[in-house]
Amino acid sequence: MANVVPTGFYDLRDLYSETVSQVGIEVVSEAVDASLAEYNKTIEAMYGLFASRTTEYQARFKSPKIRKMSGASEYTRAIPAKGSSRYTVAWPKQKGIAGEGYTHDAAARMTVKDAADETAGIMIADAAWQRDLMFAALFSTANWTWSDEDHGDIVIYPIANGDTAVYQIRSGAEQGATDDHHLFQAAAILDTSDPYPTLHAELTEHPENGDTIVCLIPTGLKTATRNLAAFNSPQDPNLRPGASATVLAGTLGVNVPGKLVGYHDEGVWIVEWPSLPVGYIIAVAVGAGGASPLRMREDTVLNLQGLRRVAQEKRHPFELATFERLAGFGGWNRVAAAVMQIGNGSYAIPSGYTAPIA
């Protein structure tokens, strides 16, 4: 973490070699708090692709209902109909915790850089924990029960998993249908077995979704994706393409946790995210006012929201700083995301991402 500078420590870089006691414990403490505040904003924007924040424990999602006019005469009365398809979802509120511990002597020798590195380490740990909770909400295939201390047992739902929830579709059908967005294909990614049109169609068939489709892929699927005839690389500012070359001039315009790889002719942006499990693609519909596939529940009390430093203890010869976050993820617009496993004849949840996880 030598090159990671938490925001609150930026103005203290010239003092990195000084000990915390020389610079002032209060000064460094303020730098830690400022770093956490800015980090909370950054992580919210980054993961906004997948989830929107809420303090509710449960809500009803409503989507536009596909219907058509009926033929009538001057004597016909209209039959009222519900204007939406709806289903109820809920979210857990789990606790993540991490600590920094030192002996009294180590704390006395701690430099400002040491404090910055420890703060960066806590942020990385928090981001990884939230990522795992989100992955579980996306990859898991079963509904599960959370025992909420205020509201009793509530049912947590992943993205569309073939249960009894009914979703609207644009294919001309006047009635909704159940759906399962946990997909698979046994073949590798080739022009004859291109997964991106399937993922695009799976998301855009639902009227509640936006028109921008982003597919996040692990590093292992990047080369095969780039070799597709329908793939377009982004423009490199260091290169000038020839007159006959097709150049991707558009920009994604969405915060993503990874690096833009290119664009598929089907209308799909491809983003490399090395944190993804090997062989799995996550596709998300964004834009055009579409609701996020997940919601992240936080506490209703403002002081219990975000990543927080909650305690500092001194029990000679040890000192401990404790950091916490309360958060929980579950489905919201359950058809706004889809996952696909490549290279398997049936879908299997990636190891370690069966909900609920700690």
Residue frames relative to the residue before (quaternion, step in Angstrom):
aa qw qx qy qz dx dy dz
M 1.0000 0.0000 0.0000 0.0000 0.00 0.00 0.00
A 0.2597 0.8220 -0.4814 0.1585 3.57 1.22 0.40
N 0.7564 0.3861 -0.2081 0.4852 3.58 1.05 -0.71
V 0.5390 0.6099 -0.4075 0.4140 3.59 1.27 0.10
V 0.0330 -0.7957 0.6045 -0.0182 3.56 -0.65 1.16
P 0.3201 -0.7426 0.5522 0.2030 3.64 -0.36 1.15
T 0.6445 -0.5871 0.3286 0.3633 3.56 -0.96 0.91
G 0.6884 0.5098 -0.2933 0.4245 3.58 0.86 -0.94
F 0.6905 0.4686 -0.2718 0.4793 3.60 1.23 -0.43
Y 0.3942 0.7623 -0.4603 0.2273 3.58 1.25 -0.11
D 0.7300 0.4229 -0.2395 0.4805 3.58 0.92 -0.90
L 0.6531 0.4988 -0.3169 0.4735 3.59 1.28 -0.04
R 0.3579 0.7779 -0.4711 0.2116 3.61 1.25 0.08
D 0.6489 0.5235 -0.3240 0.4471 3.59 1.05 -0.68
L 0.7049 0.4329 -0.2486 0.5040 3.58 1.28 -0.31
Y 0.2952 0.8092 -0.4748 0.1806 3.58 1.25 0.23
S 0.7009 0.4711 -0.2818 0.4554 3.59 1.00 -0.72
E 0.5662 0.5919 -0.3853 0.4250 3.62 1.26 -0.24
T 0.4968 -0.6279 0.4962 0.3356 3.55 -1.17 0.50
V 0.6479 -0.5257 0.3851 0.3945 3.54 -1.24 0.47
S 0.6563 0.5168 -0.3192 0.4475 3.58 0.97 -0.82
Q 0.6344 0.5253 -0.3375 0.4557 3.61 1.08 -0.64
V 0.7049 0.4441 -0.2591 0.4886 3.58 0.92 -0.88
G 0.5386 -0.5986 0.4145 0.4240 3.57 1.05 -0.74
I 0.4561 -0.7070 0.4701 0.2669 3.56 -0.67 1.11
E 0.6554 0.5220 -0.3223 0.4406 3.59 0.97 -0.83
V 0.6263 0.5409 -0.3353 0.4503 3.58 1.04 -0.79
V 0.6905 0.4646 -0.2750 0.4813 3.57 0.87 -0.94
S 0.6217 0.5412 -0.3364 0.4554 3.58 1.04 -0.75
E 0.6426 0.5062 -0.3150 0.4812 3.59 1.01 -0.78
A 0.6271 0.5343 -0.3326 0.4590 3.58 1.07 -0.73
V 0.6273 0.5253 -0.3294 0.4712 3.57 1.05 -0.77
D 0.6845 0.4882 -0.2892 0.4577 3.59 0.84 -0.99
A 0.6467 0.5089 -0.3190 0.4701 3.60 1.00 -0.79
S 0.6309 0.5322 -0.3247 0.4618 3.57 1.05 -0.76
L 0.6584 0.5063 -0.3092 0.4632 3.58 0.94 -0.87
A 0.6430 0.5318 -0.3234 0.4462 3.59 0.97 -0.85
E 0.6936 0.4585 -0.2755 0.4824 3.58 0.89 -0.92
Y 0.6178 0.5475 -0.3383 0.4518 3.57 1.03 -0.74
N 0.6359 0.5341 -0.3328 0.4468 3.60 0.95 -0.84
K 0.6435 0.5034 -0.3198 0.4797 3.59 1.02 -0.76
T 0.6768 0.5123 -0.2923 0.4405 3.57 0.91 -0.95
I 0.6877 0.4796 -0.2907 0.4611 3.57 0.86 -0.94
E 0.6107 0.5448 -0.3496 0.4561 3.59 1.10 -0.64
A 0.6648 0.4874 -0.2999 0.4801 3.59 0.98 -0.84
M 0.6529 0.5343 -0.3111 0.4375 3.57 0.98 -0.87
Y 0.7724 0.3420 -0.1816 0.5034 3.57 0.82 -1.00
G 0.3977 0.7231 -0.4680 0.3161 3.57 1.29 0.16
L 0.5074 0.6339 -0.4159 0.4095 3.57 1.26 -0.31
F 0.7729 0.3653 -0.1714 0.4897 3.58 1.01 -0.81
A 0.8476 0.1042 0.0299 0.5194 3.57 0.85 -0.94
S 0.2335 -0.7185 0.6352 0.1607 3.52 -1.28 0.57
R 0.5096 -0.6747 0.4485 0.2899 3.56 -1.10 0.71
T 0.0498 0.7744 -0.6305 0.0174 3.53 -1.24 0.56
T 0.2764 -0.7253 0.5934 0.2129 3.57 -1.25 0.38
E 0.4813 0.6460 -0.4411 0.3956 3.58 1.30 0.09
Y 0.3880 -0.7011 0.5342 0.2693 3.56 -1.16 0.44
Q 0.7974 0.0606 0.0130 0.6002 3.58 1.20 -0.53
A 0.0888 0.7870 -0.6071 0.0648 3.58 -1.11 0.65
R 0.4163 -0.6802 0.5409 0.2671 3.55 -1.30 0.24
F 0.2568 -0.7577 0.5807 0.1507 3.56 -0.80 1.02
K 0.1166 -0.7894 0.6016 0.0361 3.56 -0.95 0.95
S 0.0803 -0.7896 0.6075 0.0312 3.55 -0.93 0.91
P 0.6222 -0.5418 0.3920 0.4070 3.61 -1.14 0.51
K 0.3106 -0.7538 0.5497 0.1819 3.57 -0.99 0.83
I 0.3644 -0.7216 0.5488 0.2128 3.55 -0.91 0.96
R 0.2155 0.7576 -0.5931 0.1670 3.61 -0.75 1.06
K 0.2397 -0.7671 0.5725 0.1625 3.59 -1.24 0.11
M 0.6214 -0.5445 0.4164 0.3796 3.51 -1.29 0.41
S 0.3329 -0.7112 0.5798 0.2174 3.56 -1.28 0.46
G 0.5492 -0.5891 0.4694 0.3620 3.54 -1.16 0.53
A 0.0066 -0.8217 0.5676 -0.0509 3.59 -1.00 0.75
S 0.2859 -0.6950 0.6226 0.2182 3.52 -1.38 0.25
E 0.7126 -0.4433 0.3031 0.4514 3.57 -1.23 -0.05
Y 0.6885 0.4731 -0.2801 0.4731 3.59 1.26 -0.29
T 0.5416 0.6566 -0.3839 0.3580 3.61 1.29 -0.12
R 0.2317 -0.7423 0.6122 0.1434 3.53 -1.08 0.79
A 0.4836 -0.6722 0.4820 0.2864 3.56 -1.02 0.82
I 0.3251 -0.7112 0.5891 0.2036 3.54 -1.16 0.69
P 0.3720 -0.7467 0.4957 0.2417 3.61 -0.51 1.09
A 0.0819 -0.7810 0.6185 0.0265 3.54 -1.16 0.71
K 0.5721 -0.5730 0.4560 0.3694 3.54 -1.19 0.55
G 0.3939 -0.7629 0.4734 0.1968 3.54 -0.97 0.88
S 0.7901 0.2393 -0.1477 0.5448 3.58 1.16 0.14
S 0.3756 -0.6347 0.6110 0.2877 3.48 -1.41 0.24
R 0.0440 -0.8421 0.5367 -0.0303 3.60 -0.81 0.88
Y 0.0425 0.7611 -0.6470 0.0161 3.51 -1.27 0.56
T 0.4102 -0.7201 0.5164 0.2156 3.57 -1.15 0.67
V 0.0306 -0.7852 0.6183 -0.0147 3.54 -0.99 0.93
A 0.1653 -0.7774 0.6013 0.0820 3.57 -1.25 0.41
W 0.2424 -0.7747 0.5723 0.1166 3.55 -1.29 0.37
P 0.4334 -0.6907 0.5127 0.2689 3.58 -1.03 0.75
K 0.2300 -0.7233 0.6195 0.2001 3.55 -1.32 0.01
Q 0.0120 -0.8368 0.5437 -0.0631 3.54 0.00 1.36
K 0.3416 -0.7416 0.5435 0.1949 3.55 -1.22 0.49
G 0.1226 -0.7546 0.6418 0.0604 3.51 -1.03 0.96
I 0.0464 -0.8179 0.5731 -0.0212 3.57 -0.93 0.84
A 0.0338 0.7714 -0.6345 0.0353 3.55 -1.13 0.73
G 0.1460 -0.8142 0.5589 0.0585 3.56 -1.12 0.59
E 0.2441 -0.7076 0.6385 0.1792 3.51 -1.36 0.39
G 0.0138 -0.8277 0.5605 -0.0240 3.58 -0.69 1.03
Y 0.0097 -0.7899 0.6121 -0.0348 3.56 -1.05 0.83
T 0.4496 -0.5841 0.5707 0.3620 3.47 -1.35 0.15
H 0.6776 -0.4788 0.3539 0.4317 3.57 -1.25 0.26
D 0.6687 0.5003 -0.3046 0.4579 3.59 0.94 -0.85
A 0.6563 0.5060 -0.3151 0.4626 3.60 0.95 -0.86
A 0.6361 0.5234 -0.3300 0.4609 3.59 1.03 -0.75
A 0.6480 0.5199 -0.3180 0.4568 3.58 1.02 -0.78
R 0.7139 0.4353 -0.2513 0.4876 3.59 1.08 -0.69
M 0.4601 0.7138 -0.4402 0.2917 3.61 1.22 -0.23
T 0.2774 -0.7564 0.5727 0.1515 3.55 -0.91 0.98
V 0.6722 -0.4662 0.3766 0.4347 3.55 -1.31 0.18
K 0.6301 0.5278 -0.3336 0.4616 3.59 1.03 -0.74
D 0.6130 0.5393 -0.3464 0.4620 3.59 1.01 -0.78
A 0.6635 0.5066 -0.2981 0.4630 3.58 0.94 -0.92
A 0.6431 0.5148 -0.3169 0.4701 3.58 1.02 -0.81
D 0.6635 0.5061 -0.3039 0.4596 3.57 0.96 -0.88
E 0.6452 0.5115 -0.3208 0.4682 3.57 0.99 -0.78
T 0.6380 0.5198 -0.3228 0.4674 3.59 1.01 -0.80
A 0.6440 0.5110 -0.3144 0.4746 3.58 0.97 -0.86
G 0.6393 0.5372 -0.3224 0.4458 3.57 1.03 -0.78
I 0.6307 0.5182 -0.3274 0.4759 3.58 1.02 -0.78
M 0.6499 0.5192 -0.3173 0.4554 3.60 0.95 -0.85
I 0.6454 0.5144 -0.3153 0.4684 3.57 0.97 -0.86
A 0.6455 0.5207 -0.3139 0.4623 3.58 1.00 -0.83
D 0.6577 0.5060 -0.3030 0.4685 3.58 0.99 -0.85
A 0.6515 0.5135 -0.3174 0.4594 3.59 0.93 -0.88
A 0.6577 0.5096 -0.3109 0.4595 3.59 0.98 -0.82
W 0.6432 0.5192 -0.3234 0.4607 3.59 1.01 -0.79
Q 0.6657 0.4861 -0.3031 0.4782 3.60 0.90 -0.89
R 0.6211 0.5452 -0.3392 0.4494 3.58 1.00 -0.81
D 0.6671 0.5022 -0.3067 0.4568 3.59 0.93 -0.88
L 0.6373 0.5143 -0.3317 0.4684 3.60 1.01 -0.75
M 0.6518 0.5040 -0.3104 0.4740 3.58 1.01 -0.80
F 0.6345 0.5266 -0.3312 0.4588 3.56 0.94 -0.86
A 0.6433 0.5228 -0.3303 0.4513 3.60 0.94 -0.82
A 0.6681 0.4980 -0.2986 0.4653 3.59 1.00 -0.82
L 0.6857 0.4623 -0.2762 0.4898 3.59 1.17 -0.53
F 0.7677 0.4040 -0.2001 0.4555 3.58 0.81 -1.02
S 0.6068 0.5798 -0.3714 0.3972 3.61 1.05 -0.62
T 0.3203 -0.7799 0.5181 0.1439 3.54 -1.11 0.73
A 0.7200 0.4315 -0.2385 0.4884 3.61 1.22 -0.22
N 0.4588 -0.6223 0.5553 0.3064 3.55 -1.23 0.59
W 0.0555 -0.8066 0.5880 0.0217 3.58 -1.10 0.64
T 0.4521 -0.7093 0.4906 0.2276 3.56 -1.24 0.53
W 0.1576 -0.7627 0.6239 0.0654 3.53 -1.00 0.97
S 0.3019 -0.7401 0.5740 0.1777 3.58 -0.87 0.97
D 0.1256 -0.8237 0.5524 0.0240 3.55 -0.18 1.33
E 0.4736 -0.7202 0.4259 0.2750 3.57 -0.72 1.06
D 0.7256 0.4082 -0.2446 0.4970 3.61 1.16 -0.46
H 0.8149 0.2826 -0.1005 0.4960 3.59 1.03 -0.76
G 0.5424 -0.6326 0.4020 0.3795 3.59 1.22 0.15
D 0.7603 -0.3478 0.2674 0.4791 3.58 -1.23 -0.43
I 0.0042 0.7791 -0.6262 0.0292 3.57 -0.86 1.01
V 0.4087 -0.7224 0.5105 0.2247 3.58 -1.11 0.72
I 0.2117 -0.7750 0.5894 0.0843 3.55 -0.84 1.08
Y 0.1662 -0.8043 0.5682 0.0505 3.56 -0.85 1.05
P 0.3691 -0.6826 0.5727 0.2645 3.59 -1.09 0.65
I 0.7015 -0.3326 0.3184 0.5440 3.59 -1.14 -0.52
A 0.7750 -0.3657 0.2183 0.4669 3.60 -1.28 0.27
N 0.0152 -0.8431 0.5327 -0.0718 3.54 -0.60 1.20
G 0.6425 -0.5588 0.3254 0.4112 3.59 1.17 0.50
D 0.4395 0.6741 -0.4875 0.3388 3.61 1.16 0.33
T 0.7644 -0.4203 0.2502 0.4201 3.60 -1.22 -0.30
A 0.4493 0.6848 -0.4678 0.3321 3.64 1.21 -0.08
V 0.2464 -0.7747 0.5722 0.1085 3.56 -0.99 0.94
Y 0.1275 -0.7983 0.5881 0.0219 3.57 -0.91 1.02
Q 0.4768 -0.6636 0.5001 0.2866 3.55 -1.16 0.66
I 0.1257 -0.7832 0.6054 0.0650 3.56 -1.16 0.64
R 0.4669 -0.7100 0.4708 0.2373 3.57 -1.21 0.59
S 0.4786 0.7370 -0.3980 0.2632 3.59 1.23 -0.08
G 0.6738 -0.4726 0.3038 0.4800 3.59 1.25 0.11
A 0.5328 0.6209 -0.4109 0.4022 3.58 1.23 -0.23
E 0.3687 -0.7439 0.5191 0.2031 3.54 -1.00 0.85
Q 0.7109 0.3674 -0.2392 0.5500 3.54 1.28 -0.22
G 0.4988 -0.6505 0.4844 0.3055 3.55 -1.13 0.67
A 0.2042 -0.7695 0.5929 0.1206 3.53 -1.32 0.09
T 0.5482 -0.5631 0.4826 0.3866 3.55 -1.24 0.34
D 0.0922 -0.8019 0.5896 0.0276 3.58 -1.20 0.41
D 0.1646 -0.7559 0.6262 0.0968 3.54 -1.26 0.52
H 0.1443 -0.8220 0.5491 0.0448 3.57 -0.58 1.15
H 0.4995 0.5726 -0.4653 0.4540 3.57 1.13 0.67
L 0.0140 -0.8566 0.5094 -0.0809 3.53 0.00 1.40
F 0.0909 -0.7839 0.6113 0.0601 3.55 -1.30 0.21
Q 0.0081 0.7509 -0.6562 -0.0737 3.53 -1.34 0.27
A 0.4577 -0.7143 0.4667 0.2497 3.54 -0.86 1.00
A 0.6695 0.5192 -0.2976 0.4401 3.58 1.07 -0.76
A 0.5378 -0.5876 0.4924 0.3509 3.53 -1.26 0.46
I 0.6080 -0.5473 0.4192 0.3939 3.58 -1.28 0.22
L 0.1784 0.7473 -0.6103 0.1932 3.53 -0.57 1.31
D 0.6780 -0.4613 0.3520 0.4512 3.58 -1.24 0.13
T 0.7039 0.4494 -0.2603 0.4847 3.59 1.08 -0.68
S 0.7579 0.2018 -0.1404 0.6043 3.60 1.28 -0.14
D 0.1294 0.8179 -0.5311 0.1796 3.51 0.72 1.25
P 0.2926 -0.8094 0.4792 0.1721 3.66 -0.44 1.12
Y 0.5845 0.6533 -0.3697 0.3080 3.59 1.11 -0.56
P 0.6177 0.5108 -0.3767 0.4644 3.67 0.95 -0.55
T 0.6313 0.5338 -0.3329 0.4536 3.59 1.04 -0.76
L 0.6736 0.4839 -0.2959 0.4739 3.58 0.90 -0.90
H 0.6265 0.5349 -0.3299 0.4611 3.59 1.01 -0.79
A 0.6844 0.4837 -0.2838 0.4659 3.58 0.88 -0.96
E 0.6355 0.5532 -0.3289 0.4266 3.59 1.00 -0.82
L 0.7245 0.4265 -0.2418 0.4844 3.59 1.01 -0.76
T 0.7259 0.4580 -0.2642 0.4398 3.60 0.84 -0.90
E 0.5381 0.6198 -0.4232 0.3837 3.62 1.18 -0.12
H 0.6755 0.4804 -0.2887 0.4790 3.59 1.24 -0.29
P 0.4414 -0.7453 0.4312 0.2525 3.63 -0.61 1.08
E 0.6188 0.5593 -0.3585 0.4192 3.62 1.15 -0.38
N 0.6305 0.5688 -0.3285 0.4135 3.59 1.24 -0.26
G 0.5059 -0.6194 0.5088 0.3186 3.51 -1.28 0.50
D 0.5827 -0.6226 0.4171 0.3146 3.56 -1.30 0.23
T 0.6183 0.5243 -0.3552 0.4655 3.60 1.23 -0.21
I 0.0979 -0.8015 0.5898 0.0137 3.57 -0.67 1.15
V 0.0891 -0.7818 0.6170 0.0147 3.56 -0.85 1.06
C 0.1129 -0.7742 0.6202 0.0563 3.56 -0.89 0.98
L 0.1743 -0.7727 0.6052 0.0800 3.55 -0.76 1.08
I 0.0770 -0.8197 0.5674 -0.0184 3.55 -0.76 1.09
P 0.4816 -0.6280 0.5090 0.3384 3.60 -1.16 0.49
T 0.6941 -0.4912 0.3275 0.4120 3.57 -1.24 0.42
G 0.6437 0.5710 -0.3224 0.3945 3.58 1.01 -0.77
L 0.7062 0.4294 -0.2678 0.4952 3.62 1.20 -0.37
K 0.4502 0.7282 -0.4347 0.2794 3.59 1.26 -0.07
T 0.6795 0.4993 -0.3118 0.4380 3.60 0.77 -0.95
A 0.6647 0.4974 -0.3070 0.4653 3.60 0.89 -0.91
T 0.6401 0.5187 -0.3237 0.4653 3.59 1.03 -0.77
R 0.6675 0.5045 -0.3012 0.4574 3.59 0.92 -0.86
N 0.6646 0.5192 -0.3030 0.4437 3.60 1.12 -0.58
L 0.4837 0.6642 -0.4416 0.3604 3.61 1.24 -0.11
A 0.5288 -0.6362 0.4586 0.3246 3.59 -1.03 0.76
A 0.6962 0.4790 -0.2659 0.4639 3.59 1.15 -0.64
F 0.5446 0.6342 -0.3905 0.3855 3.58 1.28 0.04
N 0.1142 -0.7797 0.6140 0.0447 3.55 -1.10 0.81
S 0.3367 -0.7478 0.5396 0.1904 3.58 -0.76 1.05
P 0.5155 -0.6212 0.4765 0.3484 3.60 -1.12 0.56
Q 0.5984 -0.5774 0.4207 0.3628 3.54 -1.22 0.51
D 0.2709 -0.7433 0.5931 0.1497 3.56 -0.95 0.94
P 0.3987 -0.7437 0.4756 0.2486 3.63 -0.56 1.09
N 0.6470 0.5214 -0.3216 0.4540 3.60 1.23 -0.34
L 0.7289 0.3758 -0.2217 0.5276 3.59 1.29 -0.19
R 0.2250 -0.7419 0.6143 0.1469 3.56 -1.22 0.60
P 0.3145 -0.7836 0.5002 0.1919 3.62 -0.35 1.21
G 0.5704 -0.5967 0.4480 0.3433 3.53 -1.27 0.52
A 0.7091 -0.4875 0.3090 0.4049 3.55 -1.27 0.32
S 0.7316 0.4308 -0.2394 0.4710 3.61 1.07 -0.66
A 0.5438 0.6429 -0.3908 0.3718 3.60 1.26 -0.05
T 0.3751 -0.6858 0.5731 0.2460 3.55 -1.15 0.71
V 0.1186 -0.8118 0.5715 0.0198 3.56 -0.75 1.09
L 0.3458 -0.7123 0.5728 0.2120 3.57 -0.93 0.95
A 0.1023 -0.8373 0.5368 0.0163 3.56 -0.36 1.25
G 0.5856 0.6065 -0.3698 0.3904 3.61 1.19 -0.40
T 0.2731 -0.7361 0.5927 0.1796 3.55 -1.31 0.28
L 0.5739 -0.6293 0.4106 0.3256 3.55 -1.08 0.76
G 0.1514 -0.8421 0.5040 0.1177 3.60 0.87 -0.91
V 0.6387 0.4653 -0.3277 0.5178 3.58 1.22 0.51
N 0.4530 -0.6634 0.5153 0.2986 3.59 -0.97 0.82
V 0.0217 0.8015 -0.5952 0.0533 3.57 -0.78 1.05
P 0.4313 -0.6971 0.5062 0.2680 3.60 -1.11 0.64
G 0.6970 0.3991 -0.2878 0.5216 3.56 0.58 1.10
K 0.5553 -0.6003 0.4684 0.3345 3.55 -1.30 -0.31
L 0.4751 -0.6729 0.4913 0.2829 3.56 -0.89 0.98
V 0.2223 -0.7833 0.5720 0.0992 3.57 -0.83 1.07
G 0.7341 -0.3558 0.2532 0.5199 3.58 0.97 -0.81
Y 0.4843 -0.6506 0.5225 0.2629 3.51 -1.36 -0.33
H 0.2950 -0.7498 0.5712 0.1564 3.56 -0.99 0.90
D 0.5980 -0.6101 0.3919 0.3415 3.59 -1.01 0.83
E 0.5978 0.5866 -0.3607 0.4104 3.58 1.14 -0.54
G 0.5669 -0.5849 0.3888 0.4306 3.59 1.24 -0.37
V 0.5304 0.6149 -0.3925 0.4319 3.54 1.10 0.78
W 0.2883 -0.7231 0.6033 0.1732 3.56 -0.96 0.95
I 0.2215 -0.7828 0.5727 0.1013 3.58 -0.92 0.94
V 0.0360 -0.7997 0.5981 -0.0375 3.57 -0.76 1.11
E 0.3118 -0.7361 0.5708 0.1874 3.57 -0.91 0.92
W 0.0253 0.7726 -0.6324 0.0500 3.57 -0.84 1.04
P 0.3100 -0.8068 0.4707 0.1773 3.63 -0.09 1.25
S 0.6010 0.5906 -0.3650 0.3960 3.62 1.15 -0.43
L 0.5329 0.6475 -0.4099 0.3589 3.60 1.19 -0.32
P 0.5568 -0.5814 0.4612 0.3732 3.59 -1.13 0.57
V 0.5988 -0.5858 0.4139 0.3562 3.56 -1.10 0.73
G 0.8375 0.2314 -0.1747 0.4631 3.56 -0.93 0.97
Y 0.6692 0.4914 -0.3001 0.4698 3.63 1.22 0.06
I 0.1727 -0.7559 0.6258 0.0849 3.57 -1.08 0.86
I 0.1522 -0.7390 0.6462 0.1146 3.56 -1.12 0.75
A 0.0985 -0.7829 0.6133 0.0361 3.59 -0.81 1.03
V 0.0612 -0.8070 0.5871 -0.0178 3.58 -0.88 0.99
A 0.2814 -0.7301 0.5983 0.1724 3.56 -1.05 0.84
V 0.0180 0.8052 -0.5898 0.0590 3.58 -0.70 1.08
G 0.7166 0.4684 -0.3189 0.4067 3.55 -1.32 0.15
A 0.7981 0.3286 -0.2415 0.4435 3.53 -1.41 0.06
G 0.6711 -0.5344 0.2928 0.4224 3.56 1.09 0.69
G 0.3953 0.7348 -0.4769 0.2762 3.57 1.22 0.19
A 0.4544 -0.6846 0.4987 0.2760 3.58 -1.03 0.82
S 0.5767 -0.6091 0.4264 0.3385 3.57 -1.13 0.68
P 0.5700 -0.6164 0.4128 0.3531 3.61 -1.09 0.60
L 0.7839 0.2180 -0.1096 0.5709 3.60 1.12 -0.66
R 0.1925 -0.7114 0.6435 0.2069 3.49 -1.40 0.11
M 0.2615 -0.7299 0.6096 0.1651 3.52 -1.19 0.68
R 0.2434 -0.7840 0.5573 0.1250 3.56 -0.61 1.12
E 0.0673 -0.7602 0.6454 0.0325 3.54 -1.07 0.88
D 0.6466 -0.5157 0.3848 0.4098 3.54 -1.29 0.19
T 0.5484 -0.6179 0.4540 0.3337 3.56 -1.19 0.54
V 0.6310 0.5133 -0.3266 0.4814 3.60 1.23 -0.44
L 0.4886 -0.7070 0.4279 0.2797 3.58 -0.61 1.16
N 0.6915 0.4981 -0.2841 0.4394 3.59 0.93 -0.87
L 0.6730 0.4543 -0.2947 0.5038 3.59 1.29 -0.09
Q 0.5508 0.6085 -0.3896 0.4178 3.57 1.26 0.28
G 0.7855 0.3188 -0.2425 0.4718 3.57 -1.18 0.59
L 0.6227 -0.4897 0.4362 0.4268 3.53 -1.38 -0.12
R 0.0209 -0.8342 0.5472 -0.0657 3.57 -0.62 1.17
R 0.3324 -0.6569 0.6251 0.2594 3.52 -1.26 0.55
V 0.1448 -0.8654 0.4790 0.0246 3.55 -0.34 1.27
A 0.8232 0.0323 0.0087 0.5668 3.60 1.11 -0.46
Q 0.0615 -0.7422 0.6647 0.0597 3.51 -1.31 0.58
E 0.0762 -0.8235 0.5619 -0.0170 3.54 -0.58 1.20
K 0.1051 -0.7579 0.6394 0.0753 3.54 -1.22 0.61
R 0.1282 0.7459 -0.6402 0.1319 3.54 -0.59 1.24
H 0.3490 -0.7956 0.4541 0.1978 3.50 0.14 1.35
P 0.5926 -0.2150 -0.7760 -0.0187 1.53 -1.81 1.75
F 0.5766 0.6103 -0.3705 0.3972 3.61 1.20 0.39
E 0.1207 -0.7522 0.6424 0.0834 3.53 -1.27 0.56
L 0.0674 -0.8155 0.5746 -0.0169 3.58 -0.98 0.88
A 0.1094 -0.7464 0.6532 0.0658 3.55 -1.07 0.88
T 0.1631 -0.8086 0.5632 0.0482 3.59 -0.84 1.03
F 0.1173 -0.7780 0.6164 0.0325 3.54 -1.00 0.97
E 0.0572 -0.8139 0.5782 -0.0078 3.58 -1.00 0.85
R 0.0294 -0.7445 0.6626 0.0761 3.50 -1.39 0.32
L 0.2009 -0.7294 0.6409 0.1301 3.55 -1.15 0.78
A 0.2629 0.7571 -0.5562 0.2200 3.59 -0.62 1.09
G 0.0335 0.7855 -0.6179 0.0095 3.54 -1.21 0.50
F 0.2060 -0.8021 0.5550 0.0785 3.57 -0.97 0.87
G 0.1479 0.7593 -0.6261 0.0983 3.53 -1.19 0.72
G 0.7020 -0.4909 0.3221 0.4031 3.54 -1.30 0.25
W 0.1233 -0.7480 0.6469 0.0822 3.57 -1.22 0.63
N 0.7423 0.0408 -0.0041 0.6688 3.60 0.33 -1.23
R 0.2139 -0.8712 0.4281 0.1097 3.51 0.29 1.32
V 0.6953 0.4240 -0.2843 0.5059 3.60 1.24 -0.17
A 0.4933 0.6633 -0.4287 0.3645 3.62 1.23 0.29
A 0.7485 0.2394 -0.1903 0.5885 3.60 1.27 0.06
A 0.0483 -0.7618 0.6447 0.0418 3.52 -1.26 0.52
V 0.1813 -0.7587 0.6122 0.1289 3.56 -1.16 0.56
M 0.0845 -0.7898 0.6061 0.0423 3.54 -1.13 0.65
Q 0.2517 -0.7391 0.6085 0.1419 3.51 -1.02 0.93
I 0.2303 -0.7822 0.5697 0.1030 3.55 -0.81 1.07
G 0.8135 0.2887 -0.2079 0.4600 3.56 -0.99 0.88
N 0.6905 0.4074 -0.2920 0.5215 3.58 1.19 0.45
G 0.4749 -0.7137 0.4502 0.2501 3.57 -1.01 0.82
S 0.7608 0.1258 -0.1273 0.6238 3.58 1.31 0.05
Y 0.5433 -0.6308 0.4362 0.3414 3.56 -1.17 0.48
A 0.0124 -0.7737 0.6334 -0.0066 3.57 -1.02 0.88
I 0.4929 -0.6507 0.4871 0.3105 3.58 -0.95 0.85
P 0.4978 -0.6468 0.4712 0.3344 3.63 -0.86 0.83
S 0.5973 -0.5906 0.4086 0.3570 3.56 -1.04 0.77
G 0.8080 0.2730 -0.2182 0.4743 3.56 -0.90 0.98
Y 0.7271 0.4341 -0.2410 0.4742 3.60 1.23 -0.16
T 0.3686 0.6842 -0.5270 0.3440 3.57 1.05 0.76
A 0.3279 -0.7579 0.5314 0.1890 3.59 -0.63 1.11
P 0.5908 -0.2195 -0.7743 -0.0574 1.47 -2.10 1.40
I 0.1887 -0.7493 0.6198 0.1369 3.53 -1.23 0.56
A 0.5523 -0.6195 0.4474 0.3330 3.56 -1.20 0.56
